[in-house]
Each structure stands twice: as structure tokens, then as C-alpha cells.
Amino acid sequence: MTFTVLIPARLASTRLPNKPLADLAGVPMVVRVAQQALRSGAQSVAVAGDSLEIFTACQAYGITAVLTRADHPSGSDRLAEACDLLALPDDAIVVNVQGDEPLIDPQLITDVAHLLARRPQAAMSTAAHALDNVADFHNPNVVKVVLDAQHMALYFSRAPIAFPRDAPDQLPTPAPLRHIGIYAYRVSFLRLFPKLAQAPLERTESLEQLRALWHGHRIAVHITEHAPGPGVDTLADLERVRRLLGG
């Protein structure tokens, strides 16, 4: 099977302005992400940027980029426009890799894409890994997911789910799953998704993927044994990744 990786990137960031262009050992962060994605076996990798600065930075490193509108309300809207700009067919599979994940494992990208190809009943696929400490289980910044018997998502939440009623200070068995923010879509669904009405649960939890579940679309979940590499949301995150990269 073939798939395309799209990397949405915008300069505006409340916590870390110009984040896609942040220097990581001499290379802009969004370029680092694209270089990792190219190792996944994707047929093509493209950055969907909102500014000429991002477009130019990618071109300088031989990375395909498309210039999208700057006023998109979400990354999904940006990716839908990118699909049109790249003339991707409705049955193509696209993997959304966030532009602030310079240490993403290329194999994870491959696994999420292949899972969607194997699950025609799913509109999307994503990933999760088992949590091993109670603090993360109760941390609202760590999104959890619960699955059905076919490894389809039942619900995503910032709350500790499934909640161990008889031992609230312990991890439940089996171990709870932390959601990893990587998604594969069929292009037909990616074009539909921004047109779906926002779901009440999505507004409550501030989790966009709940919109898909609310409207009856299924999400297949790949379970990986490894936690993802650190992403970059803050200056402290950026310095941490710089140390890991030796620069």
C-alpha cells in the first residue's frame, strides 16, 4: 500500500512563536519532522504551511511544501486544503504528523497508515501506548483512550479512564492507554471532517477526534510498545530536544 504524510505547520503559537522554524542542530524543526517522515516509506511527504517563511525553509532542504490559507481554524482544515492542492484522490491514505514532533518514530507512521488500510470499516486510525504510572493517568494533559474488542476507539478523555472504582489511587488492569496524537485518514473523510458540526463532547474535552466518534465514524487504534519521543510545545521542550539532538 502507499500513503502520503502531510505535516501542518503554522507560525503563530501562543507558547512558542515561529515554532516550525526553531533551530534544531542547524535545521528548522519542521524540516526535521519531514526528514523523519521520509524514513517511514511514505510515497510522498509534504508540509502544509501557512506562510512563505515555512514554504521557503522547506524548499531550501528539498522538502515538498504547499502554501495554505493562514486563517484555518484547525490542522484538519489545513490538511483538507493541502489534499486539494496536491490533487490527492479520495481513496488515498494520508497520515497527519504534527510539525512539532521532530523525534517521531518513522515506524509509528508506517504502522498507523497500514492499520487504516487493513480496516475498511474505520474512517481514521491513530495510536496509543500503555501507561505505567498513576501521575500520568490522572494528568489532564495526558489524553487517554479506551477501546472495544476490535481495537476501535470507544472514547478519548483527559480524565482517568477506565476509572478503577475500587482502587482509585492505582492503575487499572489492563493498563490504561495514552493516546498519541498521530492520525491516518482516507482523503474522502479528511475532506468531510471539517464540514462536520463540532460535537458537544469535543468542546467539553477540547479533543477534536471526539467529533468523528460523535458523528458515528470509527477510529482504529494501533498499540505501540514505546512512548513517543518528546514533542515541542514550550521553550523548555525545545531545549530538551536540542540536548537530545546534541545541538
C-alpha positions as CSV (number, residue, x, y, z in Angstrom):
1,M,0.0,0.0,0.0
2,T,1.0,3.6,-0.5
3,F,0.4,6.6,1.7
4,T,1.2,10.3,1.9
5,V,2.4,12.1,5.0
6,L,1.1,15.7,5.5
7,I,2.7,18.0,8.1
8,P,0.6,21.0,9.1
9,A,2.7,23.9,10.2
10,R,1.8,27.5,11.2
11,L,4.0,30.3,12.5
12,A,1.5,31.6,15.1
13,S,1.9,29.8,18.5
14,T,0.9,31.4,21.8
15,R,3.6,29.5,23.8
16,L,6.4,29.3,21.2
17,P,6.2,31.8,18.3
18,N,7.7,30.8,15.0
19,K,7.9,27.2,16.3
20,P,8.2,25.4,12.9
21,L,11.4,27.4,12.2
22,A,13.0,26.8,15.6
23,D,16.6,25.7,15.1
24,L,17.4,22.1,16.0
25,A,21.1,21.4,15.4
26,G,21.2,23.7,12.5
27,V,17.9,22.5,10.8
28,P,14.4,24.1,11.1
29,M,12.2,21.9,13.3
30,V,9.5,21.3,10.6
31,V,12.3,20.1,8.2
32,R,13.4,17.7,10.9
33,V,9.9,16.3,11.1
34,A,9.7,15.9,7.4
35,Q,13.1,14.1,7.3
36,Q,11.8,11.6,9.9
37,A,8.6,11.1,7.9
38,L,10.6,10.4,4.8
39,R,12.1,7.4,6.6
40,S,8.6,5.9,7.0
41,G,8.3,4.5,3.5
42,A,5.7,7.1,2.5
43,Q,5.1,7.6,-1.2
44,S,5.4,11.3,-0.6
45,V,5.8,13.8,2.3
46,A,4.6,17.4,2.2
47,V,4.5,20.3,4.6
48,A,1.2,22.3,4.6
49,G,2.4,25.7,5.8
50,D,0.6,28.9,6.4
51,S,3.4,31.3,5.5
52,L,6.1,32.0,2.8
53,E,8.8,31.6,5.5
54,I,7.8,27.9,6.1
55,F,7.5,27.3,2.4
56,T,10.9,28.8,1.7
57,A,12.6,26.9,4.6
58,C,11.3,23.6,3.3
59,Q,12.4,24.3,-0.3
60,A,15.9,25.1,0.9
61,Y,16.2,21.5,2.2
62,G,14.4,19.8,-0.8
63,I,11.2,19.2,1.2
64,T,7.9,19.5,-0.7
65,A,5.6,22.2,0.7
66,V,2.3,23.7,-0.2
67,L,1.2,27.2,0.9
68,T,-2.2,27.1,2.6
69,R,-4.5,29.8,3.9
70,A,-3.5,31.4,7.1
71,D,-7.0,31.5,8.6
72,H,-7.7,27.8,9.0
73,P,-9.4,27.1,12.4
74,S,-7.7,23.7,12.8
75,G,-5.0,21.5,11.4
76,S,-7.6,19.3,9.8
77,D,-8.9,22.2,7.7
78,R,-5.3,22.9,6.6
79,L,-4.8,19.3,5.6
80,A,-8.0,19.2,3.7
81,E,-6.9,22.2,1.6
82,A,-3.5,20.5,1.2
83,C,-5.2,17.4,-0.3
84,D,-6.8,19.6,-2.9
85,L,-3.6,21.5,-3.7
86,L,-1.8,18.1,-4.1
87,A,-4.8,16.7,-6.1
88,L,-4.9,13.6,-3.9
89,P,-7.7,11.1,-4.8
90,D,-10.5,10.3,-2.3
91,D,-9.2,6.8,-1.7
92,A,-5.7,7.8,-0.9
93,I,-4.4,7.4,2.7
94,V,-2.9,10.5,4.4
95,V,-1.0,10.5,7.7
96,N,-1.1,13.7,9.7
97,V,2.2,14.1,11.5
98,Q,2.4,17.2,13.8
99,G,5.0,19.7,12.9
100,D,6.3,19.8,16.4
101,E,7.3,16.1,16.7
102,P,11.0,16.1,15.4
103,L,11.7,12.8,17.1
104,I,8.7,10.9,15.8
105,D,9.5,7.2,15.1
106,P,9.1,6.6,11.4
107,Q,7.9,3.1,12.1
108,L,4.9,4.5,14.0
109,I,3.9,6.5,10.9
110,T,4.1,3.3,8.9
111,D,2.1,1.3,11.4
112,V,-0.7,3.8,11.6
113,A,-1.0,4.0,7.9
114,H,-1.0,0.3,7.4
115,L,-3.6,-0.2,10.1
116,L,-6.1,2.1,8.3
117,A,-5.5,0.2,5.1
118,R,-6.4,-3.1,6.8
119,R,-9.6,-1.7,8.5
120,P,-12.0,-0.6,5.8
121,Q,-14.7,0.0,8.4
122,A,-12.6,2.8,10.0
123,A,-12.6,6.4,8.8
124,M,-9.4,7.1,10.7
125,S,-6.6,5.4,12.6
126,T,-4.4,6.6,15.4
127,A,-2.0,5.2,18.1
128,A,-1.7,4.6,21.8
129,H,0.6,3.1,24.4
130,A,0.2,1.6,27.9
131,L,0.7,4.0,30.8
132,D,2.9,2.8,33.7
133,N,2.4,5.5,36.3
134,V,-0.5,6.9,38.3
135,A,0.5,10.5,37.9
136,D,0.2,10.4,34.1
137,F,-3.1,8.5,34.4
138,H,-4.6,11.4,36.4
139,N,-2.9,14.2,34.4
140,P,-5.4,16.0,32.2
141,N,-2.7,16.9,29.7
142,V,-2.2,13.2,29.1
143,V,-5.1,12.1,26.9
144,K,-6.4,8.6,27.5
145,V,-8.4,6.3,25.1
146,V,-10.5,3.2,25.8
147,L,-11.0,0.5,23.1
148,D,-13.5,-2.1,22.1
149,A,-12.6,-5.8,21.4
150,Q,-11.6,-4.9,17.8
151,H,-9.2,-2.1,19.0
152,M,-11.6,0.6,17.8
153,A,-11.8,3.7,20.0
154,L,-14.8,3.9,22.3
155,Y,-13.8,7.3,23.8
156,F,-11.0,9.7,24.4
157,S,-10.7,11.7,27.5
158,R,-8.5,13.9,29.7
159,A,-10.0,12.2,32.7
160,P,-8.6,8.9,34.0
161,I,-10.4,6.2,32.0
162,A,-11.3,3.4,32.6
163,F,-11.6,4.5,36.2
164,P,-10.7,1.8,38.8
165,R,-13.7,2.3,41.2
166,D,-12.3,0.0,43.9
167,A,-8.7,1.2,43.8
168,P,-8.8,4.9,42.7
169,D,-5.1,5.5,43.5
170,Q,-3.8,2.6,41.5
171,L,-3.6,1.9,37.8
172,P,-6.4,-0.4,36.5
173,T,-5.7,-3.7,34.8
174,P,-5.2,-4.0,31.9
175,A,-3.1,-0.8,31.9
176,P,-4.8,2.3,30.7
177,L,-3.8,3.7,27.2
178,R,-2.3,7.1,26.5
179,H,-3.4,8.4,23.1
180,I,-0.6,9.5,20.8
181,G,-1.5,12.4,18.5
182,I,-0.9,10.9,15.1
183,Y,-3.7,10.2,12.7
184,A,-4.2,8.5,9.3
185,Y,-7.3,9.4,7.2
186,R,-8.8,8.4,3.9
187,V,-8.8,11.6,1.9
188,S,-12.5,11.4,1.4
189,F,-13.1,11.6,5.1
190,L,-10.5,14.3,5.6
191,R,-12.4,16.4,3.1
192,L,-15.6,15.7,5.0
193,F,-14.3,16.2,8.6
194,P,-14.0,20.0,8.7
195,K,-17.6,20.2,7.5
196,L,-19.0,18.2,10.4
197,A,-20.6,20.1,13.2
198,Q,-18.5,20.5,16.3
199,A,-19.6,18.0,18.9
200,P,-20.5,18.9,22.5
201,L,-18.1,16.4,23.8
202,E,-15.3,17.8,21.7
203,R,-15.9,21.3,23.2
204,T,-16.0,19.9,26.7
205,E,-12.8,17.9,26.5
206,S,-11.1,20.1,23.9
207,L,-10.4,17.0,21.8
208,E,-11.1,17.3,18.1
209,Q,-11.1,13.5,17.5
210,L,-14.3,13.2,19.5
211,R,-16.1,14.9,16.6
212,A,-15.5,11.8,14.5
213,L,-16.9,9.5,17.2
214,W,-19.9,11.8,17.8
215,H,-20.9,11.6,14.2
216,G,-20.6,7.8,14.1
217,H,-17.2,7.4,12.4
218,R,-14.9,4.7,13.7
219,I,-11.3,5.2,14.7
220,A,-8.9,2.2,14.7
221,V,-6.1,2.3,17.3
222,H,-2.6,0.9,16.9
223,I,-1.0,-0.1,20.2
224,T,2.7,0.5,20.3
225,E,5.1,-0.7,23.0
226,H,7.0,2.6,23.1
227,A,6.2,6.0,24.3
228,P,6.7,8.7,21.6
229,G,9.7,11.0,21.6
230,P,9.1,14.4,23.2
231,G,7.2,16.9,21.2
232,V,7.8,20.7,21.4
233,D,5.2,23.0,22.9
234,T,7.3,25.3,25.1
235,L,10.8,26.7,25.2
236,A,11.7,24.1,27.8
237,D,10.6,21.4,25.4
238,L,12.7,22.9,22.7
239,E,15.8,23.0,24.9
240,R,15.2,19.3,25.8
241,V,15.1,18.2,22.2
242,R,18.1,20.3,21.4
243,R,20.1,18.4,24.1
244,L,18.9,15.1,22.7
245,L,20.0,16.0,19.2
246,G,23.3,17.3,20.5
247,G,22.8,20.8,19.5
